[in-house]
């Protein structure tokens, strides 16, 4: 694969401010700048990429995933999924990998079964195969089993070098939907230590559809263990978030609870972190991020159905320190539906 050369950029020397400019002029200039959108605020794309003839209902862009430096040019790259991309008359799905520097298309991966949702879960697991190129794990949650069981789900390890299959794992639970979310655990600089794969329709021995995060060896697909939900029909893993390199994984249920689903070995129950949020019972969107103090982590919980400021379904986002239950920042949505 060809390496992409870095693009040079010309830097401008800022013009010194006139010390005689009055405070009134400064305020006027500021108001003018705020009133008239600048070219930067309009955010015109720096490049456009055409993938070939367009396809109706291909769902290109439903999932966009940050990757590591796949092409070795010093910039992070990204993947875009089109879960209904058609190959040979079948909507098998396709995952595109693009250069974060130039936007060039670097490689693609195609699914194998019609309507399986290939690409809804994508993870860059680093170079686990040892060939010098980062590898991928991709999920297809609506995959039907060979015996005809509906939406058991499927996940596969794929070589980034040539797209060849490293391993594959098929679910075995009706509507288990293995693979809707996939994330690398631990450092991907030399290869992730595990890959977490959501199976939100998982049935435990005692609880139906409690959900789980299944942890696999990213090179072989072997099961390392899992973290399962503690409530029937609440589908742990309805949403999920991890922080790069940390190994921390948070998962949400379909009614707004938040759990710590980090892997510590073997099989365990997820630990509840937050109860239901504001508004109607709904799943909660999650994001993990660096904390306000060096070395710490924070997480954000988004509640789209929250009624705030007198507006129905205005939405709300709350930010917490990792493990905390009291938000240090709350942001209400600005509009009503």
C-alpha positions as CSV (number, residue, x, y, z in Angstrom):
1,X,0.0,0.0,0.0
2,X,1.3,3.4,-1.0
3,X,2.2,5.7,1.8
4,X,0.7,9.2,1.6
5,X,3.0,12.2,1.8
6,X,2.3,14.9,4.4
7,X,0.8,18.1,3.0
8,X,2.7,21.2,3.7
9,X,0.8,24.2,5.0
10,X,1.7,27.9,4.8
11,X,1.5,29.7,8.2
12,X,0.4,33.3,8.5
13,X,2.1,35.8,10.7
14,X,-0.6,37.5,12.8
15,X,-1.0,41.3,12.2
16,X,-0.2,43.3,15.4
17,X,-3.2,45.0,17.0
18,X,-3.3,48.8,16.7
19,X,-2.8,50.2,20.2
20,X,-4.8,53.2,19.4
21,X,-8.0,51.2,18.6
22,X,-10.7,52.3,21.0
23,X,-12.7,50.0,23.2
24,X,-15.8,51.0,21.3
25,X,-14.2,49.9,18.0
26,X,-13.2,46.6,19.6
27,X,-16.8,45.9,20.7
28,X,-18.1,46.8,17.2
29,X,-15.6,44.5,15.5
30,X,-16.5,41.7,17.8
31,X,-20.2,42.1,17.2
32,X,-19.6,42.2,13.5
33,X,-17.6,39.0,13.6
34,X,-20.3,37.2,15.6
35,X,-23.1,38.5,13.3
36,X,-21.5,37.5,10.0
37,X,-20.3,33.8,9.7
38,X,-16.7,33.5,8.6
39,X,-15.5,31.1,6.0
40,X,-14.0,29.0,8.9
41,X,-17.4,28.9,10.6
42,X,-19.1,27.6,7.4
43,X,-16.8,24.6,7.6
44,X,-16.5,23.9,3.9
45,X,-14.9,20.4,3.4
46,X,-11.2,20.5,2.4
47,X,-11.7,17.5,0.0
48,X,-14.4,15.3,-1.4
49,X,-14.2,11.6,-2.1
50,X,-16.3,9.7,-4.6
51,X,-16.6,5.9,-4.0
52,X,-18.1,5.0,-7.3
53,X,-21.7,4.8,-8.6
54,X,-24.1,5.8,-5.8
55,X,-26.4,3.2,-4.3
56,X,-29.9,3.9,-3.0
57,X,-30.4,3.0,0.6
58,X,-26.8,1.9,1.1
59,X,-26.7,3.6,4.5
60,X,-23.2,5.0,3.9
61,X,-22.2,7.0,7.0
62,X,-24.4,5.3,9.5
63,X,-21.3,4.5,11.5
64,X,-18.1,6.4,11.5
65,X,-15.2,5.1,13.6
66,X,-11.8,6.6,14.5
67,X,-8.9,4.4,13.7
68,X,-5.2,4.5,14.4
69,X,-2.6,5.4,11.8
70,X,-3.5,2.7,9.3
71,X,-1.4,4.0,6.4
72,X,1.6,5.1,8.4
73,X,1.6,8.8,7.4
74,X,1.5,10.1,11.0
75,X,-2.2,11.0,11.0
76,X,-5.1,9.1,12.5
77,X,-7.5,7.5,9.9
78,X,-11.2,6.6,10.0
79,X,-13.7,4.0,8.8
80,X,-17.2,4.6,7.4
81,X,-19.8,1.8,7.2
82,X,-22.5,1.3,4.6
83,X,-24.4,-1.6,6.1
84,X,-26.6,-2.2,3.0
85,X,-24.0,-1.8,0.3
86,X,-24.9,-4.2,-2.5
87,X,-22.5,-6.7,-4.0
88,X,-23.8,-9.2,-6.5
89,X,-27.4,-8.2,-5.9
90,X,-27.2,-8.7,-2.1
91,X,-27.0,-6.1,0.6
92,X,-24.0,-7.5,2.3
93,X,-22.6,-4.2,3.6
94,X,-19.2,-2.6,3.2
95,X,-16.7,-0.8,5.5
96,X,-14.5,1.9,3.9
97,X,-11.2,2.9,5.4
98,X,-10.0,6.5,4.6
99,X,-6.9,8.5,5.2
100,X,-7.4,11.1,7.9
101,X,-4.8,13.3,6.1
102,X,-5.9,13.3,2.5
103,X,-9.3,11.6,2.5
104,X,-8.0,8.9,0.1
105,X,-9.8,5.6,0.1
106,X,-7.2,3.1,1.6
107,X,-9.1,-0.2,1.6
108,X,-12.6,-1.8,2.0
109,X,-14.1,-4.8,3.7
110,X,-17.3,-6.6,2.5
111,X,-19.8,-8.7,4.4
112,X,-21.0,-12.1,3.4
113,X,-24.8,-12.3,4.2
114,X,-27.7,-10.2,2.9
115,X,-29.2,-7.8,5.5
116,X,-26.8,-8.8,8.3
117,X,-25.8,-5.2,9.2
118,X,-22.1,-5.7,8.4
119,X,-20.2,-2.8,9.7
120,X,-22.4,-1.6,12.5
121,X,-19.6,-2.6,14.9
122,X,-16.0,-1.7,13.8
123,X,-12.8,-1.8,15.8
124,X,-9.2,-1.2,15.0
125,X,-7.3,-3.7,17.2
126,X,-3.8,-2.8,16.1
127,X,-1.4,-5.2,14.4
128,X,-2.4,-8.4,16.1
129,X,-1.3,-10.6,13.2
130,X,2.3,-9.2,13.2
131,X,2.5,-8.3,9.5
132,X,3.1,-4.6,10.2
133,X,-0.5,-3.5,9.3
134,X,-3.3,-2.7,11.7
135,X,-6.1,-5.3,11.8
136,X,-9.9,-5.0,12.3
137,X,-12.8,-6.7,14.0
138,X,-16.2,-6.1,12.4
139,X,-19.6,-7.1,13.6
140,X,-22.8,-8.0,11.7
141,X,-25.6,-8.1,14.4
142,X,-28.5,-9.2,12.2
143,X,-26.6,-12.2,10.8
144,X,-28.8,-15.4,10.7
145,X,-27.3,-18.7,11.7
146,X,-26.7,-21.6,9.3
147,X,-29.6,-23.4,10.8
148,X,-31.9,-20.4,10.3
149,X,-32.0,-18.8,13.7
150,X,-32.7,-15.1,13.3
151,X,-30.2,-12.3,14.2
152,X,-27.8,-14.4,16.2
153,X,-25.1,-12.0,15.1
154,X,-21.6,-12.5,13.7
155,X,-18.2,-11.0,14.3
156,X,-15.0,-11.5,12.3
157,X,-11.3,-10.6,12.6
158,X,-9.9,-9.3,9.3
159,X,-6.4,-8.6,8.1
160,X,-5.7,-5.0,7.4
161,X,-3.0,-6.0,4.9
162,X,-5.1,-8.0,2.5
163,X,-8.6,-8.3,4.0
164,X,-8.3,-12.0,4.6
165,X,-10.3,-13.7,7.4
166,X,-8.3,-14.2,10.6
167,X,-11.2,-15.8,12.5
168,X,-15.0,-15.6,12.8
169,X,-17.5,-16.2,15.5
170,X,-21.2,-16.7,15.1
171,X,-23.8,-16.1,17.9
172,X,-26.1,-18.9,19.0
173,X,-29.0,-17.0,20.7
174,X,-32.2,-16.0,18.9
175,X,-32.1,-12.2,18.5
176,X,-28.8,-12.1,20.4
177,X,-27.4,-9.6,17.9
178,X,-23.8,-10.3,18.6
179,X,-21.6,-7.5,17.1
180,X,-23.7,-4.3,17.1
181,X,-20.9,-2.6,19.0
182,X,-17.2,-3.6,18.9
183,X,-14.3,-1.9,20.7
184,X,-10.7,-2.5,21.3
185,X,-9.5,-2.9,24.9
186,X,-6.0,-1.8,25.9
187,X,-3.3,-0.3,23.8
188,X,-3.5,-0.8,20.0
189,X,0.0,0.4,19.5
190,X,1.3,-3.2,19.4
191,X,-2.1,-4.9,19.3
192,X,-5.1,-4.8,21.7
193,X,-5.2,-7.2,24.6
194,X,-8.9,-7.9,24.0
195,X,-11.8,-6.9,21.9
196,X,-15.2,-6.2,23.6
197,X,-18.2,-7.3,21.5
198,X,-21.8,-6.5,22.6
199,X,-24.4,-9.2,22.6
200,X,-27.4,-7.2,23.9
201,X,-29.9,-10.1,23.4
202,X,-27.8,-12.5,25.5
203,X,-29.8,-14.9,27.8
204,X,-28.0,-15.9,31.0
205,X,-29.0,-19.1,32.9
206,X,-31.4,-17.1,35.0
207,X,-32.3,-13.9,33.0
208,X,-33.7,-13.5,29.5
209,X,-32.2,-10.7,27.3
210,X,-30.0,-9.3,30.1
211,X,-27.3,-8.6,27.6
212,X,-23.5,-8.9,27.9
213,X,-20.2,-7.6,26.7
214,X,-18.2,-10.6,25.4
215,X,-14.4,-10.3,25.5
216,X,-12.5,-12.1,22.8
217,X,-8.8,-12.6,21.8
218,X,-8.4,-10.2,18.9
219,X,-6.0,-12.5,17.1
220,X,-7.8,-15.8,17.4
221,X,-11.4,-14.9,18.4
222,X,-11.2,-17.2,21.5
223,X,-13.5,-16.3,24.4
224,X,-11.6,-14.7,27.3
225,X,-14.7,-14.1,29.4
226,X,-17.7,-11.7,29.6
227,X,-19.5,-9.2,31.7
228,X,-23.3,-9.6,31.8
229,X,-26.3,-7.6,32.9
230,X,-28.3,-8.1,36.1
231,X,-31.8,-7.3,34.9
232,X,-34.0,-9.3,32.5
233,X,-35.0,-7.7,29.2
234,X,-32.9,-4.6,29.8
235,X,-30.2,-5.5,27.2
236,X,-26.9,-4.4,28.7
237,X,-24.9,-3.0,25.8
238,X,-27.7,-1.1,24.1
239,X,-25.1,1.6,24.2
240,X,-21.4,1.4,25.0
241,X,-18.3,3.5,25.3
242,X,-14.6,2.9,26.0
243,X,-11.6,5.2,26.4
244,X,-8.5,4.4,24.2
245,X,-5.7,2.6,26.0
246,X,-7.4,2.6,29.4
247,X,-9.4,-0.7,29.3
248,X,-12.4,1.1,30.9
249,X,-15.8,0.1,29.3
250,X,-19.1,1.6,30.2
251,X,-22.4,0.1,28.9
252,X,-26.0,1.3,29.0
253,X,-29.3,-0.6,29.1
254,X,-32.4,0.0,27.0
255,X,-34.0,1.9,29.9
256,X,-31.3,4.4,30.8
257,X,-29.1,2.6,33.4
258,X,-25.3,2.9,33.2
259,X,-22.9,0.1,34.2
260,X,-19.2,-0.4,34.4
261,X,-18.6,-3.4,32.1
262,X,-14.8,-3.4,32.2
263,X,-13.2,-6.8,31.8
264,X,-11.3,-8.2,34.8
265,X,-11.1,-11.8,33.7
266,X,-13.6,-14.7,33.7
267,X,-17.3,-14.0,34.0
268,X,-18.9,-11.4,36.1
269,X,-21.9,-9.1,36.6
270,X,-21.6,-5.5,35.4
271,X,-21.5,-2.9,38.2
272,X,-24.3,-0.3,38.3
273,X,-23.0,3.3,38.1
274,X,-26.1,5.4,37.4
275,X,-29.8,4.9,37.8
276,X,-32.4,6.0,35.2
277,X,-31.8,9.6,33.9
278,X,-34.3,12.4,33.4
279,X,-37.3,12.1,31.0
280,X,-39.0,9.1,29.5
281,X,-37.5,5.7,29.9
282,X,-35.0,5.4,27.1
283,X,-31.5,4.3,26.4
284,X,-28.6,6.6,27.4
285,X,-25.9,7.7,25.0
286,X,-22.4,7.4,26.5
287,X,-18.9,8.9,25.9
288,X,-15.7,8.5,27.9
289,X,-13.1,11.2,27.8
290,X,-10.0,12.6,29.6
291,X,-10.9,14.2,33.0
292,X,-10.3,17.7,34.2
293,X,-7.2,16.7,36.1
294,X,-4.3,14.9,34.4
295,X,-4.6,11.2,34.4
296,X,-8.3,11.1,35.3
297,X,-11.3,10.1,33.2
298,X,-14.8,11.6,32.9
299,X,-17.9,10.3,31.1
300,X,-20.9,12.0,29.5
301,X,-24.4,10.6,29.6
302,X,-26.9,11.9,27.0
303,X,-30.7,11.8,27.6
304,X,-32.5,12.7,24.4
305,X,-36.0,12.3,26.0
306,X,-35.4,14.7,28.9
307,X,-37.9,17.5,29.3
308,X,-35.9,20.6,30.1
309,X,-36.6,24.4,30.3
310,X,-40.3,23.8,29.8
311,X,-39.6,22.0,26.5
312,X,-40.7,18.4,25.7
313,X,-37.9,16.1,24.6
314,X,-35.5,19.0,24.7
315,X,-32.7,16.6,25.8
316,X,-29.9,16.9,28.4
317,X,-26.3,15.9,28.7
318,X,-24.6,15.3,32.1
319,X,-20.9,15.0,32.7
320,X,-19.5,13.0,35.6
321,X,-16.1,12.0,37.0
322,X,-15.4,8.3,36.3
323,X,-17.3,6.3,38.9
324,X,-19.2,9.3,40.2
325,X,-22.9,9.7,40.5
326,X,-23.2,13.5,40.8
327,X,-22.7,15.5,37.6
328,X,-20.2,18.3,37.6
329,X,-21.8,19.8,34.5
330,X,-25.3,19.7,33.1
331,X,-26.2,21.0,29.6
332,X,-29.8,21.4,28.4
333,X,-30.7,21.2,24.8
334,X,-31.7,24.5,23.1
335,X,-34.6,23.3,21.0
336,X,-37.9,21.4,21.2
337,X,-39.0,18.7,18.8
